Amino acid sequence: MQNAFKFTHPHTDITLKAYELGEQVLVEVEDHCGGLPPGSAATMFAPFNQHSHDRSGLGLGLSIARQSVEADLGP
């Protein structure tokens, strides 16, 4: 959500949806930031990686989020 608020275009909506999927929950965040630059999806979860002109963060958010989800899933 933080990235959605940080990067979406002014005066547009950010939508959060959650669905039950058996014993799991699927969470979707939809914003209007313009999407990822071509080729960046493969590296977007790498630590210290940023794909924006806004360098106010460290580029750790998606990496930490991914590690948290993977830790919850277990081996």
C-alpha positions in Angstrom: 0.0 0.0 0.0 2.8 2.4 0.8 4.2 2.1 -2.7 0.8 2.6 -4.2 0.3 5.8 -2.2 3.9 7.0 -3.0 3.8 6.4 -6.8 0.2 6.6 -8.0 -0.9 9.7 -9.9 -2.5 12.5 -8.0 -6.3 12.5 -7.6 -6.7 8.8 -8.7 -8.0 5.8 -6.8 -6.1 3.1 -5.0 -8.1 -0.1 -4.5 -7.4 -2.8 -2.0 -9.2 -6.2 -2.4 -8.9 -9.3 -0.3 -10.3 -12.8 -1.2 -10.4 -16.0 0.6 -8.8 -18.9 -1.4 -9.2 -22.0 0.7 -6.9 -21.5 3.7 -5.1 -18.6 2.0 -6.0 -14.9 1.5 -5.2 -13.2 -1.8 -4.6 -9.5 -1.5 -4.7 -7.2 -4.6 -3.6 -3.6 -4.7 -4.6 -1.6 -7.8 -3.2 1.9 -8.3 -2.6 4.3 -11.2 1.2 4.7 -11.2 1.7 3.8 -14.8 3.1 0.3 -14.2 6.7 -1.0 -14.1 9.3 -0.1 -16.7 9.9 -2.9 -19.2 12.2 -5.6 -17.8 12.0 -4.5 -14.2 9.6 -7.2 -13.0 12.5 -9.7 -12.8 14.5 -7.5 -10.3 11.8 -5.6 -8.5 12.2 -7.7 -5.3 16.0 -7.3 -5.1 17.2 -5.3 -2.1 18.1 -1.6 -2.7 16.5 -1.7 -6.1 14.4 1.3 -7.2 12.7 1.9 -10.5 11.6 5.5 -10.0 12.9 9.0 -10.1 11.6 9.2 -6.4 14.6 8.1 -4.3 13.2 9.0 -0.9 13.3 5.3 0.2 16.0 2.7 0.4 14.5 0.3 -2.1 13.9 -2.4 0.6 10.1 -2.4 0.9 9.3 -5.1 -1.7 12.3 -7.2 -0.7 11.2 -7.2 3.0 7.6 -7.9 2.0 8.7 -10.9 -0.1 10.9 -12.3 2.6 8.0 -12.0 5.1 5.6 -13.8 2.8 8.1 -16.5 2.1 8.8 -17.0 5.8 5.1 -17.4 6.5 4.8 -20.0 3.7 7.5 -22.1 5.3 9.7 -24.7 3.5 
